[in-house]
Amino acid sequence: MQSDIIMITVFYDGKCSLCSKEIKYYRRIAISGVFDWQDINLLNSELNDRGIKASNALKILHVIDTNNKLHLGVDAFIIIWNNLDYWRILARVISLPIIKRVVNIAYKLFANWRFNKKSYCVVENSNGDKL
């Protein structure tokens, strides 16, 4: 009987050049079999199956850990960095409460700015209404 390998799922915006470059770098340095990299522009059904709105996934990084727990934004980066050589130190530093609070604010400001700047981030429902 074969057991399924449980990996960390990373949902990222493949249309964003900054996001794509960052994920490409992580993919290059990551140990094989740890991450399942999912471009959210290609996998809306995967997002729907997990109850994640496409607009939310476009705005901030989403990661599902090996315990099937969802992590967002800075917490998602911490999960990734904890599983990459040399990045674990940054994950520990960012996890310190006061630093994490400041980084969360900066990340949310940047994420909102990027989301509002990208024309493809406009998500419409079945009635054609912008969400």
C-alpha positions as CSV (number, residue, x, y, z in Angstrom):
1,M,0.0,0.0,0.0
2,Q,1.4,3.4,-1.1
3,S,1.1,6.4,1.2
4,D,0.5,9.8,-0.2
5,I,3.3,12.4,0.4
6,I,1.9,15.4,2.2
7,M,3.5,18.6,0.9
8,I,3.2,22.3,1.8
9,T,0.9,23.9,-0.8
10,V,1.9,27.4,-1.9
11,F,-0.7,29.4,-3.9
12,Y,1.0,32.3,-5.7
13,D,0.1,34.8,-8.4
14,G,1.9,33.6,-11.5
15,K,1.0,36.7,-13.4
16,C,2.8,39.0,-11.0
17,S,6.4,39.4,-12.2
18,L,7.7,40.0,-8.6
19,C,5.8,37.0,-7.2
20,S,6.9,34.7,-10.1
21,K,10.6,35.7,-9.6
22,E,10.4,35.1,-5.9
23,I,8.7,31.7,-6.3
24,K,11.1,30.7,-9.0
25,Y,14.0,31.4,-6.6
26,Y,12.3,29.4,-3.8
27,R,11.7,26.5,-6.2
28,R,15.3,26.4,-7.2
29,I,16.6,26.2,-3.7
30,A,13.9,24.1,-2.1
31,I,14.4,20.4,-1.5
32,S,12.3,18.3,-3.8
33,G,9.1,16.9,-2.4
34,V,8.5,19.6,0.2
35,F,6.4,22.1,-1.7
36,D,3.5,21.9,-4.1
37,W,3.6,25.2,-6.1
38,Q,0.2,26.3,-7.4
39,D,-0.2,29.3,-9.7
40,I,-3.6,30.6,-8.7
41,N,-4.3,31.8,-12.2
42,L,-4.3,28.2,-13.5
43,L,-6.1,26.5,-10.6
44,N,-9.3,28.2,-9.6
45,S,-11.0,24.8,-8.9
46,E,-8.3,24.0,-6.4
47,L,-9.0,27.3,-4.6
48,N,-12.7,26.7,-4.7
49,D,-12.3,23.2,-3.3
50,R,-10.4,24.7,-0.4
51,G,-12.9,27.5,0.1
52,I,-10.4,30.2,-0.9
53,K,-11.7,33.2,-2.8
54,A,-9.6,34.0,-5.9
55,S,-9.6,37.7,-5.0
56,N,-8.1,36.9,-1.6
57,A,-5.5,34.5,-3.1
58,L,-4.5,37.2,-5.6
59,K,-4.1,39.8,-2.9
60,I,-2.0,37.8,-0.4
61,L,0.1,34.7,-0.3
62,H,-1.7,31.6,0.8
63,V,0.0,28.4,2.1
64,I,-1.4,25.2,3.4
65,D,0.9,23.3,5.7
66,T,1.4,19.6,6.1
67,N,-1.4,19.6,8.8
68,N,-3.8,21.1,6.3
69,K,-3.8,24.5,8.1
70,L,-4.1,27.6,6.1
71,H,-1.5,30.4,6.6
72,L,-1.9,33.9,5.1
73,G,0.6,36.7,4.2
74,V,3.6,36.9,6.5
75,D,2.6,33.6,8.3
76,A,2.7,32.0,4.8
77,F,6.2,33.3,4.2
78,I,7.3,32.0,7.6
79,I,6.1,28.5,6.6
80,I,8.0,28.7,3.4
81,W,11.2,30.1,4.9
82,N,11.2,27.5,7.8
83,N,11.5,24.9,5.1
84,L,14.4,26.5,3.1
85,D,18.0,26.3,4.0
86,Y,19.5,29.6,5.2
87,W,16.0,31.2,5.3
88,R,15.1,29.6,8.7
89,I,16.9,32.4,10.5
90,L,14.8,35.0,8.8
91,A,11.6,33.0,9.7
92,R,12.7,33.1,13.4
93,V,13.4,36.8,13.4
94,I,10.2,37.7,11.6
95,S,8.3,35.5,14.0
96,L,9.3,37.7,17.0
97,P,6.1,39.4,18.1
98,I,7.0,43.1,17.7
99,I,8.8,42.4,14.4
100,K,6.0,40.3,13.1
101,R,3.5,43.0,13.9
102,V,5.5,45.6,11.9
103,V,6.1,43.3,9.0
104,N,2.4,42.4,8.8
105,I,1.5,46.0,8.5
106,A,4.0,46.6,5.8
107,Y,3.0,43.4,3.9
108,K,-0.7,44.4,4.0
109,L,0.1,47.9,2.7
110,F,2.2,46.4,-0.1
111,A,-0.3,43.7,-0.9
112,N,-3.2,46.2,-1.2
113,W,-1.1,48.5,-3.4
114,R,-0.1,45.6,-5.7
115,F,-3.6,44.2,-5.9
116,N,-5.1,47.6,-6.8
117,K,-2.4,48.3,-9.4
118,K,-2.9,45.0,-11.4
119,S,-5.7,45.1,-13.8
120,Y,-6.1,41.3,-13.8
121,C,-6.8,41.3,-10.1
122,V,-10.3,42.5,-10.8
123,V,-12.4,39.4,-10.1
124,E,-16.0,39.2,-11.3
125,N,-18.8,37.0,-10.2
126,S,-21.1,35.1,-12.6
127,N,-23.3,38.2,-13.0
128,G,-20.3,40.2,-14.2
129,D,-20.2,42.2,-10.9
130,K,-16.7,43.2,-9.7
131,L,-15.8,41.6,-6.3
